[in-house]
């Protein structure tokens, strides 16, 4: 019997056991009910309900429900707390048998009500969930008829303590927690682990998912045994809405326009959000979102910095003009059925599609010889001394990413038995076919009277000026066709099936509640990448840039002449018979990249949990068994032809034992202390492990490394949180991580043998030695309702994180010399600040985010490391309530036109590797709710 079959069989037996056990749970003297706001719009999650006389405490579920089983007969006082609300006391009488239902309404002290819309309600909800959480976490929620004012999920998350994002062309994509590499995070949607659409990463680019349909996002920074253990940064848990979250139905429509300053165009965005019930026991919720965004990016990239006679210069400089159109379609549909008072059956589906049409016009200048003269901030080149090559190319690329998740499951909680069963399927993909990337035209000036002066006075923007031969330099007929690459297929698919079962049993005593819980989870993942391309190296006829001439939209300098957006692609497809295929280059486009990888994970855990009115302890052990089947191929070439393609298959298996303990201590109502210690892992990228090998006639090799082992880390977290009697909190935390086997890319220039292949130079991913991560994070949130009017509508959020993440690797070319580095993608300082104002019909927010510089790629030594510069961005949003059901809004994103800058510290100064600017984006529209 296969391992998958054994897992399904075990899960089936578990379900049978559960079915036999649950019906026996019938307990006398049960108190139950919901905690709601005065408008009865929705239940309040994470309200704390306490039986004063018994000193028993429970926390409300996402629908606001609570339950006290096994309560002796008598009269009791229920004390209920929620951040920003007045503590209430409710009397209830329990008989010897039966269920007593007591619903509780919470109100604020200032207005005698809790609003379920706006910044204040969001903060109260988020802080309540954070306070009642088991471990160390940060939460972002939306109100019942509002939504996140950001373009995608990644941009919404960056408002949280210790969280920032890595941008792609000015838009947030990957999430960094505590300044660490996004690869060290895991992401899930409604409890379903999200696979990655892209072929070469594990981390999920969350710009694929629209923020319109999200109910909450929780960043869990410490782990308990019932959680998947594959994270060192954080577990990012995204949830969509459930009809049972709300006590009233909802139908909301949002329409808006988006304007980018550089693109100078208005594009549409719209969403529908609904929630309804069919009777008392069936709920349906979901939504649909569409967003089209047009924007432009101006970019400069330099490479191969060198020094001669005191003149520092780049041998190659590229000027890139991006024109991009992105479209997102996201949809969700959730069905919840209450099979009984204690049991809910659910079906959840989510789909997101992200289309990216990118045109890139690029002018590249390559200097074949050293500069003729120069200064500390300039270099002068003349084609009288050597060749100056100028390339002008166009990329016409369309890429589609999709993420879909489907889940069916059952939740049971009668206060004594707690059970969960679920099965899920998730699929992510990235598809590109028919893209032409690039079509290149080239001119080589040698003794033609072309002189170029490079100006490096601005370290971010090296600029050129043609001091002689400008007419020749700018003549499109001088630029002959050089090459074209047609992507006939680039197909990355990542699919995961999962089965999960959890069962817990609670025991009650005068001193507190003790729970024993166990569970099993099996995940079957397959990731593959198939690349096929055609390389056209010549054209039978006369084909120059003049045949496809366009107009530049580049703002930094004149990079013309440039090709039109689709002229080169149209010319290629219309004249395919005249283009000559270079079979050798075609083979290299198609063969080396292909791989497939299976990753099966079988996990089980056992935990014990103790809860009293002041202390919560969760401890236990998790085991995860990982099996890999990796398939790739060795591609050997002699410089003219691919001489051999050899299939390679590798099998890997390993087991991790992962203990953890979490303590939550609440010595007084407003103070919460936490301490957590646990072991976790992050598995290597499947693309880095895949046995994909290429080696050329010079014995320069690029190898996948099937011998990579996971990051393994011991983690410790501690925090102190103080919740103000009004809507606010302050917290301080420290964290420490000792990481073994962190992974970096390395190039070895000494001859050797790897996987039985002799090489002169080898590039591959390797495991580093030990890394240590230490950090401090602090946050402050406060609704200033104690100030005199009109300042009582102010709201302040501040958070700061310091992270010191260092490790040791071997120096390029000298395996005996260790080198201390900062871990890749790890920022030392991150800071977020929000100033909000909410009073009457007005709702305003000004948000600033700061991320410190970080190591992006490891070079041979510190002078060739790629560093991404610090980034600060300012955003604002304004809402105006016209009527109870109509709101107008405007949002201004990247007010300060924050730039992207990557560099290397070469010859005593910062040297450009990449610079980008995007311009601000303005959004405006209306939202109507019914």
N, C-alpha and C positions, 0 to 999 in steps of 0.2 A: 504494500500500500504506500502511495506517495506521501510526502510530508503534508502537502496541501489537503489530501484526502483525510489524513489523520486529524488535521486541524478542524476541518469541517465536521468530522465525526465527533470530536471532542466538544465543539460548540453545540452540536445537536443534543448531545447528552446533557450538557449544561442547561440547555433550554428546557429539556424534559424535567430535570431536577428542579429548575426554577418554577415550572408550571405546577409541580407537585407541592412545592414549599409555600408558594405565595397564598393560595387559597386558605391555608390554615391560619393566616395572620388575622385575627379578630380580637381587638383589645377594647376593654371597657374603659369608660371615662376618657374620651378623646375631645380635646379642644381644637377647633379648626376655624379658618376664616381667611379673609384677605385684608390687606392694608392698602388703602386707596387715598387719592387726593379728593378734596371736596367736590370737584366737578365730576367725579366718577369716570374720568376719561381713561385712566389706566391704573393698574396695580403698581405699587412702589416696591421695586426689587431691593433686596439687602437692607430692609428695615429690620431692626433688632427688637424682638418681642420676648419679654421675660415674665415668668410667673414669679412674682415677688416672694411669696411665702415658701416656694420650693426652690427658689434660686436656679430655675431651669431657663435656658435661653435657646431660642431658635432664630434663624435668619430667613426672611421671606424669599421665595423663589422668584423667577423672572416675571411671573404673572401676579406677584404680590401675595401669594398664598403662604400660609404657615400651618403647622400641625404639631400639637403636643399629644402623643399617645400615652396610655397607661397612667392617667392622672387619678389619684384617689378622690373619692367623693368629698365635696366641700366647696366653700366659697373662696375665690382667689381674686387677686388683682393682677391684671395684665398691664405691664409697663412697656411702652413702645417708643423707640428712638429712631430718628432719621436725621441725617445732616441737613441743617437749615430749617428743621421743623420743631415745633414745641413738643416736648415729651408729654405723652398722654397716659392716663391710667384708666383702665376699664375693668369693671367688676363682672365676674362670671361665676356661675354656680354649676358644679359638675355632679351628676348623679352616678350611681354605681355602674350603670350600663348606658350605652348609647353615645351619640356624638353631639356635642354642643358647638353650634356655629356662632362665632362672634366676629363680625366685620368691624374694622377700625378705620376711622377717618383721621388723617393727620393734617394739621394746618400750620402755617408759619406764624411766628410771633408778630411780625410787622403788619401783614395784610390779612391775617386770619385765613389764609389759604396758601396752598402750594401750587404755583403755576407749573404746568407741564409743557410749556414752551419757553424758549429763550435761553440765554446764557446761564442765568442763575439756576434754572431747573437742571440744565445739563451738568453744572458743577455739583449740585447737591446729589444728583444720581451717581455721578462718577465717584465722588468722595465716599458715598455710602457703600458702594461696591468695593472700593479699595479698602475701607476700614474693616469690612466683614470678610475679606478674602483670607484664605488659609496662609498663603505665602506672600512674598513681596511682589506687588504688581501695580500697574498703572492702567486706568480705564478711561476710555473716551466713549460717551454715549450721545445719542441725539434725542431730542424731545419727541413727543408723540406725533407732531405734525411739522417738525422742522427737519433740517438736514445739515450735513457737513458743508461748509462753504469752501470746499477745496475741489480740485479737478479730478482727483482719484483717491483711492484708499491710502496710498503711500503719503500723499501730502496731508491727509487728515491726521495720520499717526504722529507726524513730527511735532505736534503741539504738546506731546506728553513728556514727562521728566525723563531725561537720559536718552531721548529718541531724536534722531535726525535722519536725513535721507540723502542718498546719492542721486544726483540729477542726470538726466539724459536730455541734452539740448534744452535745458531750462525747465524741464518738467520732472517732478519727483518719480523715481522708479524703485530703487532698492532701499530697504529700511535698515539703518544702523542703530543698534541699541547699545548704550553705554560706550559709544565710540568705536565699537568692534565691527569687524567685517560682516556684511550681510550674509555671507555664507555660513556664519555661525548661528543663524536664526532658523527656526522652523515656522511654517505658516499653515493655518487650517481655516476652513470655512464651514461653520456649523459642525465642528468636530471632525471634518473630513480633511485629511492631510492633502495639501495642494502640491501636485507635481509641477515641475518647471517646464514652460514651453520651449525654452532655449536649450540648444544641444550641449552647451559647455558649462552649465552651472547647475547647482542644486537650489539656490535661492530663487524665489519667485518674484518677478518684477510686478509689484502690486499696482502699477499704472494700468494694467489690463482691466482691473475691477473698478467699476464706477462706485463712487461714494454715496450715490443717491439711494441705494437700496439697503444700506447697512444700518442695523439697530445699535450695535456696539462693537468696540474693538478693545480687547484686553491684552496687555503686554505682561505676560507672566515671566518674571525674572528669576524665580526660584522654582524648583521642581519637587513634586511629591511622587510616590511610587506608582500611582495610577495614571501618570502622564507619560507620553512618549518621551524617551530620554535623549533624543538626538538634537540637543541644543546646548550651546554654551553662552550665547548672547541672551536670547529670550524666545519664548513660545508666543507667537502672534496669533491670537484667536479672534476671528471675525465671525460675527453672528448677524443673520438677517432677522426680519421681524416674524413674530408669530401672532396669529389672531387672538390668542389667549393673553397676550401682553396687554391688550387694550380691553376696556370694559364697554367701549362704544365702537361702532364701525367707523371706518375712515375711507375717504376717497379724496386724493389730492392730486392736482395737476400743476406742474411747474414748467413755464416757458421762459427761455432766456436767449440772449444773443451774446456772442463772445467776440471781442475786437482786440487784435494784436497790432501794436504800433508799427512793427516792422513789415508785417504782411499787408497792413492797411485794408483789412477786409473784415466783415461781420459774418460770423458763422453761427448756426443754431445749436441749441441744446434744449432738450425737453425730457420730462419724466412723468410717470404715473405711479402712484403709490396707493395701495388699497388694503383694507382689512375688513372682513365681515364674518358673521357667524350664521350658520344654518341650524337653527334651534340652539339649545344650550351646550351641545356636546360636539359640534363640528365647527371648526374654524378654518377659513381660507384667507391667506394673505400673500402678498407679492407685489411685484412692480415691474416696470419696464423703463429703461433709460437709454437715451440716444444723445451723443455729443459729437459734433464735428468741429475741429479746430484747425485753423490754418495759421502757420507762423513761419518765421524765417530765422536763420542763424548765420552769423558771420564768424568765420573761423580762420585762425592762422596756426599752422603746425610746422615746427622746425625739427630737423634731425641731424645726427652725425656732427655734433659740435666738435670743433678742433681748435688748435692754437698753433700759430706759426709766427715766429719773430715778434712775439708779444701781441699779435693781432688774433683775437678770438672770433671765430666765424662758424656759421652752420653751412655744411656742404649741401644741404637741401632745405628749401622752404616751400611750403604749400599754402595757398590762399583758397579757402573753401567757402562756397556760397550755397547754403542749404535752403531749399524751399520745401516745406513739409505740410502735408495734410494728414491729420489723424482722425479716425472715426471710431467711436466706441458704441457698442450695443450691449447692454446688460439686461438680464431678466432673471427674476426669481419667482418661484411658486411653492408655497408651503401649505400642506394640509395637516391639521392636527385633529385627532378624534379622541375624545375622552371615553374610553371603554368602560370605566368605572370611576368612582370618586378618587381612586388611588392610581389609576393606570391610564396612560396616554399612548396612543399609537400615532406615529408621524411619518410623513413622506415629504422630503425636501429636495428641491431641484434648483440649480443655479447655472446660468450660462453667461459667459462674457466673451465678446469678440472685439479684437483690437486690430484695426487696419492702419497700416503706416505706408503712405506713398511719399517717397523721398526722391527729390531731384537734387543732385549735388554737382555744381560746376566748380572745377578745380584748375587752378593755374599753379604749376610746379616749376620751380627754377632749381637746376642742379649745376653746381660748379665743379668742373672736372679738375681744376688746378687751384693752387693756393692764391690768396688775394695778392694783387699787385702792390697795394698799399692800404693803409687804414689808420684808425685811431683807437682809443679805448672804447669807443661806442660806434665804430663804423668799420666797414671793409669794402674795398674797391676792387672789382673784377673786370677784366677786359678779355675779349675773345682773341686778342693778339697773343696772349700768353697760354691759352688753352681753351678747350671747348666749353661753351655755355649751352646747356640743354634746357629747353622750355617745353613742358608738356601741358596741353590743355585737354581735359577730359570731362565727360559727363556721365553721371550715374543716374539710371532710371530704374528704381527698385520699388516693387510693391511687395509688402510682407504682411501676412495675416497670422495673428496669434489668437488661440482660443483656449479657454479654460471652462470645463464643465464638471459639475459634481452632482451626484444623485445619491440619496440616502433613504433607507427605510429602517424604522426602529421602534422600540418600545421602551417606555420609562415607567417604572413602578416605584412608588414611595408611600407607604402607609405609616411612616414614622418609626417602624420597627424593622421591616425588610425594605431594602433599597436595591433596585435592580435596573440594569440597562442592557438591552440587546440591540445591535445594529449591524447592518451590512451596507457597504458603500462602494461606489465606483467613481473614479475621477480620471479625467483625461485632459492633458494639456498638449498643445501642438503649435508649431511654428512652420508655416508653409510659404515658400517663395518659388514661383515658377514663371519663366518668361521675362525675368529681369535682365537688363543689360547693364553690367557693372564691372568695368566701365567701358566706354568707347573712348579711345585715346588718340589724340593728334599730337604730332611731335615736330619740333624744329631744332636743329643743332647748328649753333652759330660758332664758326671757327675761322677767324681771320676775316669776318664780314663787317667789322667795324661796330660791333655791339658792345657797349660798356654798361655795367650795372653797379650802382652804389647801394650797399645795404646799410640801413640806419638802425642801430640797436639801442638808441637812447632810451626808449621805453622798453623795459625788459620783457613786457608782456607782448608787445607788438613789433616784431622786426619788420620794417617796411623797405621796399625797394624803389629805386628811381632809375629810369633808363637815361643815362647821360649822353649816350651816342647811339645812333642806329635805331631810334624809336620808331621810324616808319616801317623798317624791316621787322622789328619786334612785334608790331601791332598789325601786321598784314595777315589776315586769315588764310590767304592762299599759301603762305609759307609753311603752314602746319598741315603736314600730310598724315593720312591715316596710318596708325602704328599697330593698333591691336583692338580687339573687342572680345569681351567675355560674356557669353550668354549662359545664365543660370537656367538650365532646363528643369532642374529640380533641386530644392533644398528643403528637406522634409525631416523635421524633428518631432518625435511623438513620445510622450511620457504618460504611461497608464498605470494606475494602481487600483487593485481590488483590496478590500479589507473586511474582516469580520471581527466583531468585538463583543465580549460579554463580561459584565461586572455584577457581582452579588455581594451585598453587605447586610449585616445583622447588628442591630443596636441593643444594648443592655443598659438599664437605668438603675441608678442607686441614689442615695441621698447625697453622695459626694460628686455626682456628675454622670455623664453618659459615656459609655465605651462602645466603640464600633469595630467589628472585624470585617474586613472587605478583601475580596480576592477577584482577580480577573485574568482574562486571556485575550490576546489580540494577535491576529495574523494579517500580514500585509504582503501582497504579491505585486511587485513592480517590474515593469519592462520599459526600458528607455532605448530608443534607436535613433540613428541619424543616417540619412541617405542623401548623398550629394552627387549631382551629375551636372556637368557643364561642358560647354563647347568653346574652345579657344580659337579665335580667328586671327591669324597672324599676318595676312596680306590681303590685298584687294586687286583684282584684275581690272584696272581702269584708273581713272583720275578721281580721287576722292580726297577732299580737303575740308578743313573747318569751314571754309566759305560756303560749302554746300548745306550746312545745317546751322547757320549763324543765328544767334539769339541776342538778347539784351540782358545785361547783368542787373541784379538787384543788390549787389554787395555794396556796403556803405563805408568800409574802412579805407579802401583805396581803389584805384582803377585796375582791375585784373583782366580787362578785355583784350582781345575779343573772346567771347564765350559761346558755347553751343546753346541751342534752344533746349527747352525741357525734353521734348520727345522726338526731336528731329533725327537724332542719330539712331534711335531705336526703330523709327519708321523706315529710315533708309536701309538699315540692316535687314529687316523683314521683307522689304520690297525688292532687295537685290541679293538674296542669300546665295544664288548661284554664282555670283562674282567674288564671294569671299572664300579664302582658302583656309581650311582647317589645319591647325598644327596639332597633330595627333599626340605628340609627346606632352605638350602643355595641357592638352585636353585630358589625357590620362591622369596628370598630376592634379587637375581640378576635381576629378571624379573619384579616384581610387583611395587616396590616403585617409580621407576624413570619415569614411563609413565605419560604423560600429553598431553593436547592439549589446545590451547589458540587462541581465535579470538580477533583481535584488529582492530576496524573500526574507522577511523578518518575522520570527515567531517570538512573542513576548508574553511573559506572565508575571504577576506580582502578588504580594501579600502585604497588607498594611493593617496597623492598629491605630485607632484614633480615640483620643480622650478629650472630652469637652466638659468644662465646668463654667461657672459664671465669669471666671477671670482667666482661666488657662485652657489652651488648646495645644495638644501634642499629636503630631502625626509622624509615625515612623514605620519603616518597612524596607522591603527588598524587591527590586525588579531585576529580571533576567531577560536579555534579548539575544537571540541566536540569529546571526546574519549569514546568509548564503548568497554567493555571487556566481553567475556564469557570464563571463566576459568574452566577447567575440570581436575580432578585428582582423587586420591583415598587414603583413610586411610587404611594403612596396619598394623594390630595388630598381634603381635606374643608373645608367652610365653617362648621363649628361645629354644623350641624344634620344634614348628610347627607354621605356620601362621594360626591364629585362625579366622581371619575375614578380608575381603576386602570390603570396603564400598565406592561406588562411591560418589564423592563430586563435585558439580557445584556451581560456584559463578558468579554473574553478577555485573559489575561495570560501572558507567557512571560519567563523570565529564566534565566541560567546563572551558577553559582558555581564558581569554581576554588579548591580548598581544600587548600593544602599543610600538611604536618605533619612533625614529627620528634620522636622519643622516645629518650631515652638512659637505660639502667639500668646502673649501675656498682656492682659488689660487690667492693670492695678487700680485704675479709676476710670470713670465713664469716658473721659476725653483723651486718655493716653493709651496708645497701643504700642507694645514692644514686640519685635519679631527677631527670630534667629533661625537660620536654615543652613544645613550642611548636606551636600549630596554629591554623587558622582554622575557624570554625564559624558556623552560622546557626540562627535560629529563625523559622519562617514565621509570618505573622500568623494570628490566629484566622480561620477561614473565615466565622464569623458576623459578624465586624467588617468583612470585605472584601465580604460579600454586598451587592449594590446594593438594599438595603431602605430606602425613603425614605418618610417621612411629613411632611406639612406642613399646619398648620391655618389658620383664618381670620386669626389674628394673625401669620402667617408665622413661627411657631415650628417649627423643623424638626429632625428626627432622621434622620441619613443614615448609611448604611454607607459605607465608604471603600474602593472598589476600588483606589485608588492607593497603599494601604499597601505598603511594602516590608519585607522581612524584617529582623529584628535581624541584624546581622553583627558578628562579634567576632573579634579577635585575642586569643589566650589563651596565658598562660605559667604553668607549674606547676613547682615544685621541692620536693623532700622528702628528708629523711634519716630512715632507719628503722634501729633497732637491735634485734635479736632476741636475747633472753637465752638462755642455755644451757638454762634450764628453760622452762616454758610461759609466755612473756610477751614483751612488746615495748614500745618507746617510739618515737614518731615525731613529727617536727615538719615542717610544710610551709608554703609561702607560695604565693599565687596572685595573678595580675593579669589583668584582662580590660578591653580597650578596646572598647566597644560603640557601634556606629553605629545610628541609626534605631530606638532603643527606642520602645515604643508606650504611649501613655497616652490616656485619654478626656479630651476638652476641650469646654467650652461657650464659644462666642463670642457676645457680646451686641451686637456691632456689625453693622450691615446689610452684606450682601455677596451674592455669587453663587457657588454650588457646583454642579457638574454641570449647569450651565445653569439652575438654579432660584434665584430671588431669595428671600432670607430676611431676617428681622429678628434672629433668634436661632438659632444652629446648635449642635447637640450631635453629636459624632462622635469616632471614634478617629483619632489623628494620630501621625505619627512625630516623636519628640523629636530633640534634637540628639545630642551625644555623651555617653556615660556611661562612668564608670570604676569598676571594682570591684577592690578590693584586700583581701586577707585573709590570716589566719594560722590554721592549725589544728594542734592538738597532741593526742596521745592516749597513754595508758598502760594496759597490760594486764598482769596478773601473777597467776599461780596461786601462792599462798604456801605451797607444799609444803615449803619449807625451814624453816618455823617449827616449834617443838615441838608435839607433840600436846596438845590437840585443835585448835590453831589452824592446823595444816597443811592444813586443808580450805578455808581462806578463798581467795576470788578477788576481785580488784578490777579494774574497768574505769572509766577516766576519760577524757573527751575534751571539748575546748573549741574553738570556732571564733569568730574575730572577722572580720566582714565590713563593709567600708566601701563601700557602693554608692551613688553619687551621679550625677545627671544634670541636664540643663538643659531646661526647657520654656518656652513663651511664656506670659506672665501673661494671665489672663482679661481680655478687653476692651482689652488693650494689646499688640499684636503686636510692639512694638519693645522691650518690657521682658522680658528673660530672667529665669527664676527657677530657682534651684538646689533640687533636691529629692532625697530618698532614693528609690531605685527602689521601686515598689510591691511589697508583700509581702516586703521584704528586712529581715531582722533583723540587728542589729549583733552581738549576742552569742547564742550557743547553747551549751548545756552538758549533758552526760549523765554520770551516775554510776551504777554498779552495784556493789553489795556482795553477793557470793555466798558460800555455804558448802555444801560437798559432801563428805560423809564418811560412810562406812557406808551405812545406808539413807536418810539425810536429804539433801535437796537444797533449799536456800533461796536466794531472791534478792530483794533490795530495790533498786528502780530509781527514780531521779529524773531528770526531764527538764525543762530550762529553755529557754525561747525569749524573746528580748527583744521589745519593742514594735516595730511596723512600720507603715508607711504603707499603708492599705488602699485608699482612694480619694482622688483629688486634688480639692480644692475650688478655689474662685476665688482664695483666698489661704491662707496658712498657718493662719489662725484657723478656717477651715472644712474643712480636711483631716480625713479620717476616719482615726484612729489606733487600732490594736488593741493593747491593753495586754500587758505581759509575762505569761508563763504558766509556772507550775511545777506539775508533777504527780508524785505518788509512787505507785508500784505495788509489789506484793509477790506472790511465789509460793512455795509450799511443796509438796514432793513427798516421799512416803514409800514406800520399796520394801518391800512386804509379802513377796513372793517374787521369784524371778528374772523371772517373767512378769507380775506384778501390781504396779501402782503406784497409790497414792492421791494426790490432789493438791488443793490449794486455791489460789485466786488472788484477790487483793484489788486492784481497779482504782480509781484516783482516791481513794486513802486520805484525802487532805487536802481533798477536795471542791473542787478547783480550779475557779475561775470563768472565764467569758469576759467581757471588758469592752472595748468600743469607745467612743471619745470624740473630741471636738474641743477644742482649746485656744482657748476663746472667753472674752473679757473676763477674762483673767488666771487662769483655773482650768479644770480638766478638766470637760467637760460631757457627760453621758451621751448616747450614741447607741444603745448596745445593751449589756445586761447579762444574763448567763445563768448559772444554776446547775443542777446535774444530780444531785448525790449520788453516793456510791460504788456500785460494783457488785462483788458477790462471786460467784465461780464455784468449784464443787467437783465432784469426780467421781473416776472410776477409769479406768485404761487397762490393757488386757489384750493381751499379745502372744503369738504362737505361731510 
